Amino acid sequence: MGYTHVKMSLKKSYESEKFKEERLLVDSGAIYTVVPGADLQELGLVAHSEEEFELADGEVIKRKVGDACFEYGDKRGSAPVIFGEEGNSKLLGILTLKALGFILDPLKREIKPLRTRLV
């Protein structure tokens, strides 16, 4: 089994000129995207809440959560982002993928456009 990484830009808002490019591991089992908190704070993002998350091994952790604007190619979308702490992996979660209109193709190990239906 291989890993899929993508480079994606993050901003505080679409109007913001300041951005960070992050190399994120696409994790189809992760709901949220995780980015180092220091990188998010550098962009001026502020956490709006703190949530508990259960890890695969059963450990429960608390992390700050905010909202970020993501850009990949010509696609843009907003999604929640977790303020990662030291030792946390940089992950691209399913909410961000869907906000951008993408899905992970596990056989080709790449993200591809998601066809959506209105009904």
C-alpha positions as CSV (number, residue, x, y, z in Angstrom):
1,M,0.0,0.0,0.0
2,G,1.3,3.4,-0.9
3,Y,0.8,6.9,0.3
4,T,-0.7,9.9,-1.5
5,H,0.6,13.4,-0.8
6,V,-0.6,16.6,-2.3
7,K,0.7,20.2,-2.1
8,M,-2.1,22.6,-1.2
9,S,-2.3,26.3,-0.4
10,L,-4.0,27.6,2.7
11,K,-5.2,31.1,3.5
12,K,-7.1,32.8,6.3
13,S,-9.6,34.1,3.7
14,Y,-9.9,34.1,-0.1
15,E,-9.1,37.8,-0.1
16,S,-5.9,37.3,1.9
17,E,-2.7,37.5,-0.1
18,K,-0.7,35.7,2.6
19,F,-0.7,31.9,2.1
20,K,1.2,28.8,3.1
21,E,1.8,25.8,0.9
22,E,1.7,22.5,2.7
23,R,2.5,19.0,1.7
24,L,-0.3,16.9,3.1
25,L,-0.9,13.2,3.4
26,V,-4.3,12.3,1.9
27,D,-6.0,10.2,4.6
28,S,-9.4,9.0,3.4
29,G,-10.1,7.8,7.0
30,A,-9.6,11.2,8.5
31,I,-12.5,13.6,8.7
32,Y,-10.5,16.8,9.3
33,T,-7.4,18.2,7.9
34,V,-4.5,18.7,10.3
35,V,-1.9,21.4,9.8
36,P,0.8,22.6,12.3
37,G,-0.8,25.2,14.6
38,A,2.2,27.5,14.2
39,D,1.6,27.6,10.4
40,L,-2.0,28.5,10.9
41,Q,-1.3,31.2,13.5
42,E,1.3,32.7,11.1
43,L,-1.5,33.1,8.6
44,G,-3.7,34.8,11.2
45,L,-6.1,31.9,11.6
46,V,-7.8,31.8,15.0
47,A,-9.3,28.7,16.6
48,H,-13.1,28.9,17.2
49,S,-13.3,25.8,19.4
50,E,-11.5,22.9,21.0
51,E,-12.6,19.4,20.3
52,E,-11.8,15.9,21.5
53,F,-10.6,13.3,19.0
54,E,-10.2,9.6,19.4
55,L,-7.1,8.2,17.7
56,A,-6.8,4.8,16.1
57,D,-5.3,3.3,19.3
58,G,-8.2,4.6,21.4
59,E,-6.3,7.5,22.9
60,V,-8.4,10.7,23.3
61,I,-6.7,14.0,22.6
62,K,-7.9,17.7,22.5
63,R,-7.0,20.0,19.7
64,K,-8.0,23.5,18.6
65,V,-10.2,23.8,15.5
66,G,-10.6,26.7,13.1
67,D,-11.6,27.3,9.5
68,A,-9.3,27.8,6.5
69,C,-9.5,28.4,2.8
70,F,-7.8,25.8,0.7
71,E,-6.7,26.0,-2.9
72,Y,-5.6,23.1,-5.1
73,G,-5.0,23.9,-8.8
74,D,-8.0,26.1,-9.9
75,K,-10.3,24.7,-7.1
76,R,-11.0,26.6,-3.9
77,G,-13.0,25.6,-0.8
78,S,-13.4,26.3,2.9
79,A,-13.2,23.6,5.6
80,P,-12.5,23.1,9.3
81,V,-8.8,22.6,10.1
82,I,-7.2,21.1,13.2
83,F,-4.3,23.1,14.8
84,G,-1.7,20.3,14.9
85,E,0.8,20.1,17.7
86,E,4.4,18.8,17.7
87,G,4.5,15.2,16.5
88,N,1.2,15.4,14.7
89,S,1.1,14.4,11.0
90,K,0.0,16.8,8.4
91,L,-3.2,15.2,7.0
92,L,-5.7,16.1,4.3
93,G,-9.1,14.9,5.5
94,I,-12.3,14.1,3.7
95,L,-14.1,17.3,4.5
96,T,-11.5,19.4,2.8
97,L,-11.4,17.0,-0.2
98,K,-15.1,17.3,-0.6
99,A,-15.1,21.1,-0.2
100,L,-12.7,21.2,-3.1
101,G,-14.7,18.7,-5.1
102,F,-12.2,15.9,-5.0
103,I,-12.1,12.2,-3.9
104,L,-9.1,9.9,-3.4
105,D,-8.7,7.2,-6.0
106,P,-6.9,4.5,-3.9
107,L,-5.9,2.4,-6.9
108,K,-4.1,5.2,-8.7
109,R,-3.1,6.9,-5.5
110,E,-4.2,10.3,-6.6
111,I,-7.0,12.7,-6.0
112,K,-9.5,13.2,-8.8
113,P,-12.6,15.3,-9.4
114,L,-15.7,14.2,-7.6
115,R,-18.9,14.0,-9.6
116,T,-21.7,15.4,-7.5
117,R,-25.4,15.1,-7.9
118,L,-28.1,17.6,-7.0
119,V,-30.7,15.0,-6.2
